[in-house]
Amino acid sequence: MNALFFSLNSVLPIILLSAFGFYLRTKNVFSQEFFLDGNKFCFKYAFMALMFVNVYSMKTIGDIPWHLVGVAVAGVILLFCIGIPIVLIFVPKEKQRGVVHQSFYRSNFAVIGLAFASNMFGDEGMRNAALMSALTVPLYNVLAVISLSMFIGQNAKSKVHPGKQLLLVLKNIVKNPLIIGVLAGFICVLIRPLLGGWTIATGQFSFVYKSIYTFSQLAMPMALVMLGGLFNLSNLKDQASLITWATVVRLVLAPVLGMGIAFIAPHVFGFQPFSPAQLGALLALYGAPQAVASVAMAEEMGNDGELAAQLLVWSTLFCALTMFVYIAALRGFGIF
């Protein structure tokens, strides 16, 4: 029962907030533009504040779990490599290969993943997830450009050349609010010793930190409500089998392999085993549904945007079930 309620408390807040957003949209309480603008507001401003607060809460740079960040990045790259021969063999259409390939390694970690990490282990889980996102979110975007360009032929109608797209992605990474928030937090932590340990959180200017902190609390609940408001069920049409196994890849294969790496890595490389909060952040990274940005990138680079949209919908829909099972199982075995 302990494992059951721990899992329910981790998953249900995400379901309920998203369902509330879906309800608001279906009842026409707010317009589609409201949810689009709200989602943009969360990403550009609230999440930047959230990333800053999580990094700024560290005492020193030495608190960064580099082994956690390294395993997270290595796991994403390994899943990327594993997916290449599989999609070449089992996905016949060139424009669908890159879309399905993203299911192996790219998740909606920035919203759903962070929410899971926070619900499971509170501030500690959120802090670990925020530090991981500083490298994994940019990595997702770079690998996505490779995925969406390496499988399509010369005659595919891509609106942007892969080289230009990669440069655009790198430019967007630098401007990414999550990255800006993390870097701002790092800079403040780095210069803290030069200021004699002074922080804006406890000094005479604590009102600045309190304002940023209060604003950061908007990020997760508002983002989930906006996500629910933008949720659209689409028809399976004649792609049911492809959508099914790509969704299984995202929600079953990726988290199982990713967590396998997390359990094995400390024994292979001789570092300290991960704490429950760190394992929770890794599970959130690997087990979250398809990334929202994968749809726009697929369309922009001449891939099957409709398939990408359906994978987003169905992986998001079933993510709550798979994450519930993983969390309950890990809690039951005493790992969480």
Secondary structure, DSSP 4 states (H G I P E B T S, - for coil): -HHHHHHHHHHHHHHHHHHHHHHHHHTTSS-HHHHHHHHHHIIIIIHHHHHHHHHHT-SSGGGS-HHHHHHHHHHHHHHHHHHHHHHHHH---HHHHHHHHHHHH-B-IIIIIHHHHHHHHHHHHHHHHHHHHHHHHHHHHHHHHHHHHHSS-TT---SS-HHHHHHHHHHHHHH-HHHHHHHHHHHHHHHTGGGTT--TTTSTTHHHHHHHHHHHTTHHHHHHHHHHHT------TT-HHHHHHHHHIIIIIHHHHHHHHHHHHHHHH-PPPPPHHHHHHHHHHHHS-B-THHHHHHHHTTS-HHHHHHHHHHHHHHHHHHHHHHHHHHHHTT--
